[in-house]
Amino acid sequence: MNLQSFRESAWNGLWRQNTGLVQLLGLCPILAVSTSVVNAASLGLATVMVMAVSNLAVASLRNFIPYEIRIPVFILIIAALTTVVDLAFNAYFHDLYLVLGIFIPLIVTNCIVLARVEAYAAKNDPVSSTVDGVMMGLGLVCLLAVLGGMRELAGNGTLFAGIEMIFPGLSAISVFGPDYPGFLIGILPPGAFFALACLIALSNVIRTRAAKRKAAMQEPAAPAADQPASAA
């Protein structure tokens, strides 16, 4: 995998084909666990691990998997890796494991993971597939972190609430102070829809402006009005 291919995979995963902003995949966990930065980013990192290793496993075994039963085999691989991540969270981050609850095992049903395995890993080499899984996962982590930050800030006026579950000794940052009354809808399910809609709208505005700017740069310069169109 050369540098150009790496840049292409990174750009696709983080922005051009972002799984949450563009493909709108896996919206259930995105909306459910994004009540805080810590919860959202933690589930995103768990998904990154499953995506990267499942892409590597499928790309390595793709020539040995019969085409007719590829989907059940892919799901078995993803389920095994999800179980490993689930047990690791239970062992090392038990408090966070209790907060995230059923959404860690549900990674196996997340269409983001299966979609990348089927669309990319089953057709490419192990290195490219692993990079694709990592970048697609990091795009999801970025979206979850921003969405969680928006909701936590609006709902509670804090950032990184629950960070002590991962790093003991650290505590949340109170952005608006202890007197902030909170905006309840920020941490309720409707707030998740509103916040995600705002992010999608913002990304669409940026993409539209970028497309117009690129089109304008590619247009040929018009001839000056006082010059003849062609020499006599």
PyRosetta script that sets phi, psi and omega in degrees:
from pyrosetta import init, pose_from_sequence

init()
pose = pose_from_sequence("MNLQSFRESAWNGLWRQNTGLVQLLGLCPILAVSTSVVNAASLGLATVMVMAVSNLAVASLRNFIPYEIRIPVFILIIAALTTVVDLAFNAYFHDLYLVLGIFIPLIVTNCIVLARVEAYAAKNDPVSSTVDGVMMGLGLVCLLAVLGGMRELAGNGTLFAGIEMIFPGLSAISVFGPDYPGFLIGILPPGAFFALACLIALSNVIRTRAAKRKAAMQEPAAPAADQPASAA")
pose.set_psi(1, 120.4)
pose.set_omega(1, -179.1)
pose.set_phi(2, -88.2)
pose.set_psi(2, 176.2)
pose.set_omega(2, -175.7)
pose.set_phi(3, -64.2)
pose.set_psi(3, -37.1)
pose.set_omega(3, -180.0)
pose.set_phi(4, -64.2)
pose.set_psi(4, -41.1)
pose.set_omega(4, 178.3)
pose.set_phi(5, -66.1)
pose.set_psi(5, -38.3)
pose.set_omega(5, 177.7)
pose.set_phi(6, -63.0)
pose.set_psi(6, -44.3)
pose.set_omega(6, 178.4)
pose.set_phi(7, -62.6)
pose.set_psi(7, -39.3)
pose.set_omega(7, 179.9)
pose.set_phi(8, -64.2)
pose.set_psi(8, -43.1)
pose.set_omega(8, 178.5)
pose.set_phi(9, -64.8)
pose.set_psi(9, -41.1)
pose.set_omega(9, 179.7)
pose.set_phi(10, -64.7)
pose.set_psi(10, -44.1)
pose.set_omega(10, -179.5)
pose.set_phi(11, -65.1)
pose.set_psi(11, -40.9)
pose.set_omega(11, 178.7)
pose.set_phi(12, -63.7)
pose.set_psi(12, -45.3)
pose.set_omega(12, -176.1)
pose.set_phi(13, -71.1)
pose.set_psi(13, -40.8)
pose.set_omega(13, -174.7)
pose.set_phi(14, -82.5)
pose.set_psi(14, -27.5)
pose.set_omega(14, -173.6)
pose.set_phi(15, -138.8)
pose.set_psi(15, -62.8)
pose.set_omega(15, -168.8)
pose.set_phi(16, -60.3)
pose.set_psi(16, -43.5)
pose.set_omega(16, -179.9)
pose.set_phi(17, -118.0)
pose.set_psi(17, 35.7)
pose.set_omega(17, -177.9)
pose.set_phi(18, -51.9)
pose.set_psi(18, 128.4)
pose.set_omega(18, -171.8)
pose.set_phi(19, -63.4)
pose.set_psi(19, -30.3)
pose.set_omega(19, -179.3)
pose.set_phi(20, -92.2)
pose.set_psi(20, -40.6)
pose.set_omega(20, -175.6)
pose.set_phi(21, -81.4)
pose.set_psi(21, -35.2)
pose.set_omega(21, -173.4)
pose.set_phi(22, -107.2)
pose.set_psi(22, -52.3)
pose.set_omega(22, -176.9)
pose.set_phi(23, -82.2)
pose.set_psi(23, -18.3)
pose.set_omega(23, 178.6)
pose.set_phi(24, 53.4)
pose.set_psi(24, 46.2)
pose.set_omega(24, 178.4)
pose.set_phi(25, -102.5)
pose.set_psi(25, 152.6)
pose.set_omega(25, 175.9)
pose.set_phi(26, 63.3)
pose.set_psi(26, 37.4)
pose.set_omega(26, -175.5)
pose.set_phi(27, -70.5)
pose.set_psi(27, -25.6)
pose.set_omega(27, -178.2)
pose.set_phi(28, -60.3)
pose.set_psi(28, -56.5)
pose.set_omega(28, 177.6)
pose.set_phi(29, -66.5)
pose.set_psi(29, -32.8)
pose.set_omega(29, 179.5)
pose.set_phi(30, -58.8)
pose.set_psi(30, -44.5)
pose.set_omega(30, -177.4)
pose.set_phi(31, -80.1)
pose.set_psi(31, -28.1)
pose.set_omega(31, -172.8)
pose.set_phi(32, -80.4)
pose.set_psi(32, -39.5)
pose.set_omega(32, -171.7)
pose.set_phi(33, -103.3)
pose.set_psi(33, 3.1)
pose.set_omega(33, -175.7)
pose.set_phi(34, -87.9)
pose.set_psi(34, 35.6)
pose.set_omega(34, 177.3)
pose.set_phi(35, -79.0)
pose.set_psi(35, -15.0)
pose.set_omega(35, 176.3)
pose.set_phi(36, -153.0)
pose.set_psi(36, 161.4)
pose.set_omega(36, -179.3)
pose.set_phi(37, -62.1)
pose.set_psi(37, -43.7)
pose.set_omega(37, -175.4)
pose.set_phi(38, -64.4)
pose.set_psi(38, -47.7)
pose.set_omega(38, -179.4)
pose.set_phi(39, -61.9)
pose.set_psi(39, -45.9)
pose.set_omega(39, -176.0)
pose.set_phi(40, -65.7)
pose.set_psi(40, -48.7)
pose.set_omega(40, -177.6)
pose.set_phi(41, -66.7)
pose.set_psi(41, -33.8)
pose.set_omega(41, 179.9)
pose.set_phi(42, -65.1)
pose.set_psi(42, -46.8)
pose.set_omega(42, 177.6)
pose.set_phi(43, -65.2)
pose.set_psi(43, -35.3)
pose.set_omega(43, 177.5)
pose.set_phi(44, -63.3)
pose.set_psi(44, -42.1)
pose.set_omega(44, 179.2)
pose.set_phi(45, -67.4)
pose.set_psi(45, -36.5)
pose.set_omega(45, 175.4)
pose.set_phi(46, -62.1)
pose.set_psi(46, -39.6)
pose.set_omega(46, 178.3)
pose.set_phi(47, -67.1)
pose.set_psi(47, -37.1)
pose.set_omega(47, 177.4)
pose.set_phi(48, -59.2)
pose.set_psi(48, -45.5)
pose.set_omega(48, -179.1)
pose.set_phi(49, -61.8)
pose.set_psi(49, -43.9)
pose.set_omega(49, 180.0)
pose.set_phi(50, -65.7)
pose.set_psi(50, -43.2)
pose.set_omega(50, -178.2)
pose.set_phi(51, -64.1)
pose.set_psi(51, -44.9)
pose.set_omega(51, -176.6)
pose.set_phi(52, -64.5)
pose.set_psi(52, -47.5)
pose.set_omega(52, -176.1)
pose.set_phi(53, -73.6)
pose.set_psi(53, -36.1)
pose.set_omega(53, 178.1)
pose.set_phi(54, -67.2)
pose.set_psi(54, -39.2)
pose.set_omega(54, 175.2)
pose.set_phi(55, -62.0)
pose.set_psi(55, -42.7)
pose.set_omega(55, 178.3)
pose.set_phi(56, -62.4)
pose.set_psi(56, -44.8)
pose.set_omega(56, -177.8)
pose.set_phi(57, -65.5)
pose.set_psi(57, -45.1)
pose.set_omega(57, -178.4)
pose.set_phi(58, -67.3)
pose.set_psi(58, -41.9)
pose.set_omega(58, 179.4)
pose.set_phi(59, -64.0)
pose.set_psi(59, -33.5)
pose.set_omega(59, 179.6)
pose.set_phi(60, -74.5)
pose.set_psi(60, -30.2)
pose.set_omega(60, -174.9)
pose.set_phi(61, -105.2)
pose.set_psi(61, 3.4)
pose.set_omega(61, -170.5)
pose.set_phi(62, -61.2)
pose.set_psi(62, -30.4)
pose.set_omega(62, -179.5)
pose.set_phi(63, -77.0)
pose.set_psi(63, -11.3)
pose.set_omega(63, -179.4)
pose.set_phi(64, -105.6)
pose.set_psi(64, -5.0)
pose.set_omega(64, -177.8)
pose.set_phi(65, -97.0)
pose.set_psi(65, 119.7)
pose.set_omega(65, 177.2)
pose.set_phi(66, -59.1)
pose.set_psi(66, 139.4)
pose.set_omega(66, -174.9)
pose.set_phi(67, -61.1)
pose.set_psi(67, -36.4)
pose.set_omega(67, -174.2)
pose.set_phi(68, -66.8)
pose.set_psi(68, -27.3)
pose.set_omega(68, -177.1)
pose.set_phi(69, -116.0)
pose.set_psi(69, 23.0)
pose.set_omega(69, -175.2)
pose.set_phi(70, -65.3)
pose.set_psi(70, -39.8)
pose.set_omega(70, -176.9)
pose.set_phi(71, -63.8)
pose.set_psi(71, -49.1)
pose.set_omega(71, 176.3)
pose.set_phi(72, -59.1)
pose.set_psi(72, -37.1)
pose.set_omega(72, 178.6)
pose.set_phi(73, -67.0)
pose.set_psi(73, -42.4)
pose.set_omega(73, 178.1)
pose.set_phi(74, -59.2)
pose.set_psi(74, -43.5)
pose.set_omega(74, -178.6)
pose.set_phi(75, -65.3)
pose.set_psi(75, -37.8)
pose.set_omega(75, 177.1)
pose.set_phi(76, -62.8)
pose.set_psi(76, -42.2)
pose.set_omega(76, 178.6)
pose.set_phi(77, -63.5)
pose.set_psi(77, -46.4)
pose.set_omega(77, -179.9)
pose.set_phi(78, -63.5)
pose.set_psi(78, -40.2)
pose.set_omega(78, -179.8)
pose.set_phi(79, -64.2)
pose.set_psi(79, -40.5)
pose.set_omega(79, 179.4)
pose.set_phi(80, -63.9)
pose.set_psi(80, -43.7)
pose.set_omega(80, 179.9)
pose.set_phi(81, -68.6)
pose.set_psi(81, -37.0)
pose.set_omega(81, 177.6)
pose.set_phi(82, -63.6)
pose.set_psi(82, -38.2)
pose.set_omega(82, 177.6)
pose.set_phi(83, -62.8)
pose.set_psi(83, -40.6)
pose.set_omega(83, 178.0)
pose.set_phi(84, -61.8)
pose.set_psi(84, -45.9)
pose.set_omega(84, 179.6)
pose.set_phi(85, -64.6)
pose.set_psi(85, -40.4)
pose.set_omega(85, 179.5)
pose.set_phi(86, -60.9)
pose.set_psi(86, -45.3)
pose.set_omega(86, 179.3)
pose.set_phi(87, -67.1)
pose.set_psi(87, -36.0)
pose.set_omega(87, 179.3)
pose.set_phi(88, -65.8)
pose.set_psi(88, -42.3)
pose.set_omega(88, 177.1)
pose.set_phi(89, -63.0)
pose.set_psi(89, -41.0)
pose.set_omega(89, 179.9)
pose.set_phi(90, -63.7)
pose.set_psi(90, -34.5)
pose.set_omega(90, -176.6)
pose.set_phi(91, -80.3)
pose.set_psi(91, -42.7)
pose.set_omega(91, -170.7)
pose.set_phi(92, -104.1)
pose.set_psi(92, -25.8)
pose.set_omega(92, -180.0)
pose.set_phi(93, -131.5)
pose.set_psi(93, 64.1)
pose.set_omega(93, -170.2)
pose.set_phi(94, -64.1)
pose.set_psi(94, -41.2)
pose.set_omega(94, -180.0)
pose.set_phi(95, -62.8)
pose.set_psi(95, -42.5)
pose.set_omega(95, 177.9)
pose.set_phi(96, -67.1)
pose.set_psi(96, -35.6)
pose.set_omega(96, 177.2)
pose.set_phi(97, -59.4)
pose.set_psi(97, -40.5)
pose.set_omega(97, 179.5)
pose.set_phi(98, -69.4)
pose.set_psi(98, -33.5)
pose.set_omega(98, 179.6)
pose.set_phi(99, -70.3)
pose.set_psi(99, -45.5)
pose.set_omega(99, -177.8)
pose.set_phi(100, -72.6)
pose.set_psi(100, -28.6)
pose.set_omega(100, 172.6)
pose.set_phi(101, 56.3)
pose.set_psi(101, -129.2)
pose.set_omega(101, -171.4)
pose.set_phi(102, -69.7)
pose.set_psi(102, -13.9)
pose.set_omega(102, -173.8)
pose.set_phi(103, -74.5)
pose.set_psi(103, -18.2)
pose.set_omega(103, 172.6)
pose.set_phi(104, -71.7)
pose.set_psi(104, -51.8)
pose.set_omega(104, 175.9)
pose.set_phi(105, -60.4)
pose.set_psi(105, -28.8)
pose.set_omega(105, -177.9)
pose.set_phi(106, -73.2)
pose.set_psi(106, -2.6)
pose.set_omega(106, 174.6)
pose.set_phi(107, -58.4)
pose.set_psi(107, -31.0)
pose.set_omega(107, -178.3)
pose.set_phi(108, -63.5)
pose.set_psi(108, -26.2)
pose.set_omega(108, 179.0)
pose.set_phi(109, -98.3)
pose.set_psi(109, 2.7)
pose.set_omega(109, -179.1)
pose.set_phi(110, -70.1)
pose.set_psi(110, 121.0)
pose.set_omega(110, -175.3)
pose.set_phi(111, -67.3)
pose.set_psi(111, -17.0)
pose.set_omega(111, 176.2)
pose.set_phi(112, -62.0)
pose.set_psi(112, -45.6)
pose.set_omega(112, -176.6)
pose.set_phi(113, -66.3)
pose.set_psi(113, -51.1)
pose.set_omega(113, -178.0)
pose.set_phi(114, -64.6)
pose.set_psi(114, -36.0)
pose.set_omega(114, -179.5)
pose.set_phi(115, -63.9)
pose.set_psi(115, -42.2)
pose.set_omega(115, -179.3)
pose.set_phi(116, -71.8)
pose.set_psi(116, -35.4)
pose.set_omega(116, 177.5)
pose.set_phi(117, -63.3)
pose.set_psi(117, -46.3)
pose.set_omega(117, -177.4)
pose.set_phi(118, -72.7)
pose.set_psi(118, -41.3)
pose.set_omega(118, -173.5)
pose.set_phi(119, -81.5)
pose.set_psi(119, -28.1)
pose.set_omega(119, -173.3)
pose.set_phi(120, -123.9)
pose.set_psi(120, -55.3)
pose.set_omega(120, -172.2)
pose.set_phi(121, -64.2)
pose.set_psi(121, -32.1)
pose.set_omega(121, -178.7)
pose.set_phi(122, -73.4)
pose.set_psi(122, -4.8)
pose.set_omega(122, -175.8)
pose.set_phi(123, -126.8)
pose.set_psi(123, 0.5)
pose.set_omega(123, -174.9)
pose.set_phi(124, -132.6)
pose.set_psi(124, 173.0)
pose.set_omega(124, -176.9)
pose.set_phi(125, -75.5)
pose.set_psi(125, 163.9)
pose.set_omega(125, -175.1)
pose.set_phi(126, -60.3)
pose.set_psi(126, -41.1)
pose.set_omega(126, -177.0)
pose.set_phi(127, -65.2)
pose.set_psi(127, -49.7)
pose.set_omega(127, 179.7)
pose.set_phi(128, -61.7)
pose.set_psi(128, -38.3)
pose.set_omega(128, -178.9)
pose.set_phi(129, -67.7)
pose.set_psi(129, -38.8)
pose.set_omega(129, 178.1)
pose.set_phi(130, -65.0)
pose.set_psi(130, -43.8)
pose.set_omega(130, 177.9)
pose.set_phi(131, -62.3)
pose.set_psi(131, -41.3)
pose.set_omega(131, 177.9)
pose.set_phi(132, -60.8)
pose.set_psi(132, -43.9)
pose.set_omega(132, 179.0)
pose.set_phi(133, -63.3)
pose.set_psi(133, -41.4)
pose.set_omega(133, 179.6)
pose.set_phi(134, -65.3)
pose.set_psi(134, -45.2)
pose.set_omega(134, -176.2)
pose.set_phi(135, -69.8)
pose.set_psi(135, -41.2)
pose.set_omega(135, 176.4)
pose.set_phi(136, -62.3)
pose.set_psi(136, -39.6)
pose.set_omega(136, 177.9)
pose.set_phi(137, -66.8)
pose.set_psi(137, -40.2)
pose.set_omega(137, 179.2)
pose.set_phi(138, -66.4)
pose.set_psi(138, -33.2)
pose.set_omega(138, 174.4)
pose.set_phi(139, -61.4)
pose.set_psi(139, -39.3)
pose.set_omega(139, 176.9)
pose.set_phi(140, -67.4)
pose.set_psi(140, -40.5)
pose.set_omega(140, 179.5)
pose.set_phi(141, -61.3)
pose.set_psi(141, -44.2)
pose.set_omega(141, 179.6)
pose.set_phi(142, -60.0)
pose.set_psi(142, -46.0)
pose.set_omega(142, 179.4)
pose.set_phi(143, -62.2)
pose.set_psi(143, -45.0)
pose.set_omega(143, -179.2)
pose.set_phi(144, -63.3)
pose.set_psi(144, -40.5)
pose.set_omega(144, -179.0)
pose.set_phi(145, -65.0)
pose.set_psi(145, -44.1)
pose.set_omega(145, 179.6)
pose.set_phi(146, -66.0)
pose.set_psi(146, -44.4)
pose.set_omega(146, 179.4)
pose.set_phi(147, -63.2)
pose.set_psi(147, -43.6)
pose.set_omega(147, 177.8)
pose.set_phi(148, -64.1)
pose.set_psi(148, -38.9)
pose.set_omega(148, 177.8)
pose.set_phi(149, -63.5)
pose.set_psi(149, -42.9)
pose.set_omega(149, 179.3)
pose.set_phi(150, -62.0)
pose.set_psi(150, -46.2)
pose.set_omega(150, -176.8)
pose.set_phi(151, -69.7)
pose.set_psi(151, -41.4)
pose.set_omega(151, -179.3)
pose.set_phi(152, -67.2)
pose.set_psi(152, -40.0)
pose.set_omega(152, -179.9)
pose.set_phi(153, -65.3)
pose.set_psi(153, -43.8)
pose.set_omega(153, -179.9)
pose.set_phi(154, -71.6)
pose.set_psi(154, -38.9)
pose.set_omega(154, -174.6)
pose.set_phi(155, -78.8)
pose.set_psi(155, -41.3)
pose.set_omega(155, -174.7)
pose.set_phi(156, -122.2)
pose.set_psi(156, -11.6)
pose.set_omega(156, -178.2)
pose.set_phi(157, 74.6)
pose.set_psi(157, 19.3)
pose.set_omega(157, -178.7)
pose.set_phi(158, -126.0)
pose.set_psi(158, 171.4)
pose.set_omega(158, 172.0)
pose.set_phi(159, -136.1)
pose.set_psi(159, 145.1)
pose.set_omega(159, 177.7)
pose.set_phi(160, 64.2)
pose.set_psi(160, 33.7)
pose.set_omega(160, 173.4)
pose.set_phi(161, -63.2)
pose.set_psi(161, 133.3)
pose.set_omega(161, -179.3)
pose.set_phi(162, 89.2)
pose.set_psi(162, 7.4)
pose.set_omega(162, -179.1)
pose.set_phi(163, -63.0)
pose.set_psi(163, -23.7)
pose.set_omega(163, 179.6)
pose.set_phi(164, -66.2)
pose.set_psi(164, -17.1)
pose.set_omega(164, 177.3)
pose.set_phi(165, -70.7)
pose.set_psi(165, -23.1)
pose.set_omega(165, -179.8)
pose.set_phi(166, -105.0)
pose.set_psi(166, -45.3)
pose.set_omega(166, 180.0)
pose.set_phi(167, -120.4)
pose.set_psi(167, 93.6)
pose.set_omega(167, 179.3)
pose.set_phi(168, -58.7)
pose.set_psi(168, 138.3)
pose.set_omega(168, -178.0)
pose.set_phi(169, 103.6)
pose.set_psi(169, -23.4)
pose.set_omega(169, 176.6)
pose.set_phi(170, -89.8)
pose.set_psi(170, 159.1)
pose.set_omega(170, -179.9)
pose.set_phi(171, -140.9)
pose.set_psi(171, 167.1)
pose.set_omega(171, -178.0)
pose.set_phi(172, -67.7)
pose.set_psi(172, 155.5)
pose.set_omega(172, 177.5)
pose.set_phi(173, -97.4)
pose.set_psi(173, 124.0)
pose.set_omega(173, 177.5)
pose.set_phi(174, -89.9)
pose.set_psi(174, 104.1)
pose.set_omega(174, -174.8)
pose.set_phi(175, -77.8)
pose.set_psi(175, -44.3)
pose.set_omega(175, -175.6)
pose.set_phi(176, -101.0)
pose.set_psi(176, 6.3)
pose.set_omega(176, 176.9)
pose.set_phi(177, 86.2)
pose.set_psi(177, 167.2)
pose.set_omega(177, -176.0)
pose.set_phi(178, -69.5)
pose.set_psi(178, -17.2)
pose.set_omega(178, -177.8)
pose.set_phi(179, -88.4)
pose.set_psi(179, 0.3)
pose.set_omega(179, -179.6)
pose.set_phi(180, -65.2)
pose.set_psi(180, 122.5)
pose.set_omega(180, -175.5)
pose.set_phi(181, -73.2)
pose.set_psi(181, -20.0)
pose.set_omega(181, -179.1)
pose.set_phi(182, 88.6)
pose.set_psi(182, 149.7)
pose.set_omega(182, 178.5)
pose.set_phi(183, -117.5)
pose.set_psi(183, 96.6)
pose.set_omega(183, -165.9)
pose.set_phi(184, -56.1)
pose.set_psi(184, -38.0)
pose.set_omega(184, -175.5)
pose.set_phi(185, -63.5)
pose.set_psi(185, -19.8)
pose.set_omega(185, 179.7)
pose.set_phi(186, -61.4)
pose.set_psi(186, -35.7)
pose.set_omega(186, -178.1)
pose.set_phi(187, -103.4)
pose.set_psi(187, 1.9)
pose.set_omega(187, 174.9)
pose.set_phi(188, -88.6)
pose.set_psi(188, 161.2)
pose.set_omega(188, -179.7)
pose.set_phi(189, -52.7)
pose.set_psi(189, -41.2)
pose.set_omega(189, 178.1)
pose.set_phi(190, -59.5)
pose.set_psi(190, -33.1)
pose.set_omega(190, 178.6)
pose.set_phi(191, -62.9)
pose.set_psi(191, -32.9)
pose.set_omega(191, 177.9)
pose.set_phi(192, -64.9)
pose.set_psi(192, -41.4)
pose.set_omega(192, 178.8)
pose.set_phi(193, -64.9)
pose.set_psi(193, -45.2)
pose.set_omega(193, -179.0)
pose.set_phi(194, -62.3)
pose.set_psi(194, -45.6)
pose.set_omega(194, -177.8)
pose.set_phi(195, -65.3)
pose.set_psi(195, -43.1)
pose.set_omega(195, 179.2)
pose.set_phi(196, -65.9)
pose.set_psi(196, -38.4)
pose.set_omega(196, 177.8)
pose.set_phi(197, -62.0)
pose.set_psi(197, -40.1)
pose.set_omega(197, 178.3)
pose.set_phi(198, -63.1)
pose.set_psi(198, -41.4)
pose.set_omega(198, 179.7)
pose.set_phi(199, -66.7)
pose.set_psi(199, -40.2)
pose.set_omega(199, 178.8)
pose.set_phi(200, -65.7)
pose.set_psi(200, -41.8)
pose.set_omega(200, 178.4)
pose.set_phi(201, -62.9)
pose.set_psi(201, -41.7)
pose.set_omega(201, 179.0)
pose.set_phi(202, -63.8)
pose.set_psi(202, -42.2)
pose.set_omega(202, 179.3)
pose.set_phi(203, -65.5)
pose.set_psi(203, -36.2)
pose.set_omega(203, 178.4)
pose.set_phi(204, -66.1)
pose.set_psi(204, -39.2)
pose.set_omega(204, 177.8)
pose.set_phi(205, -62.2)
pose.set_psi(205, -44.5)
pose.set_omega(205, -179.8)
pose.set_phi(206, -64.2)
pose.set_psi(206, -42.3)
pose.set_omega(206, -180.0)
pose.set_phi(207, -65.7)
pose.set_psi(207, -41.0)
pose.set_omega(207, -179.5)
pose.set_phi(208, -64.1)
pose.set_psi(208, -44.9)
pose.set_omega(208, 179.3)
pose.set_phi(209, -64.3)
pose.set_psi(209, -39.7)
pose.set_omega(209, 179.0)
pose.set_phi(210, -65.1)
pose.set_psi(210, -39.5)
pose.set_omega(210, 179.3)
pose.set_phi(211, -65.7)
pose.set_psi(211, -41.2)
pose.set_omega(211, 178.7)
pose.set_phi(212, -64.9)
pose.set_psi(212, -40.7)
pose.set_omega(212, -179.8)
pose.set_phi(213, -65.4)
pose.set_psi(213, -39.2)
pose.set_omega(213, 179.3)
pose.set_phi(214, -68.0)
pose.set_psi(214, -40.1)
pose.set_omega(214, 178.6)
pose.set_phi(215, -64.7)
pose.set_psi(215, -39.5)
pose.set_omega(215, -180.0)
pose.set_phi(216, -65.1)
pose.set_psi(216, -36.3)
pose.set_omega(216, -179.8)
pose.set_phi(217, -71.0)
pose.set_psi(217, -26.2)
pose.set_omega(217, -178.2)
pose.set_phi(218, -88.1)
pose.set_psi(218, -14.7)
pose.set_omega(218, 179.3)
pose.set_phi(219, -70.5)
pose.set_psi(219, 137.9)
pose.set_omega(219, 177.5)
pose.set_phi(220, -69.2)
pose.set_psi(220, 146.2)
pose.set_omega(220, 179.9)
pose.set_phi(221, -66.6)
pose.set_psi(221, 134.1)
pose.set_omega(221, 180.0)
pose.set_phi(222, -72.8)
pose.set_psi(222, 142.4)
pose.set_omega(222, 178.9)
pose.set_phi(223, -66.1)
pose.set_psi(223, 148.5)
pose.set_omega(223, 179.5)
pose.set_phi(224, -63.9)
pose.set_psi(224, 148.7)
pose.set_omega(224, -174.6)
pose.set_phi(225, -65.5)
pose.set_psi(225, -31.7)
pose.set_omega(225, -175.8)
pose.set_phi(226, -89.5)
pose.set_psi(226, 6.6)
pose.set_omega(226, -179.9)
pose.set_phi(227, -108.2)
pose.set_psi(227, 140.9)
pose.set_omega(227, 177.4)
pose.set_phi(228, -66.8)
pose.set_psi(228, 149.8)
pose.set_omega(228, -177.8)
pose.set_phi(229, -63.7)
pose.set_psi(229, -33.2)
pose.set_omega(229, 179.1)
pose.set_phi(230, -151.9)
pose.set_psi(230, 156.4)
pose.set_omega(230, -178.8)
pose.set_phi(231, -71.6)
pose.set_psi(231, 139.8)
pose.set_omega(231, -179.1)
pose.set_phi(232, -70.4)
pose.dump_pdb("model.pdb")
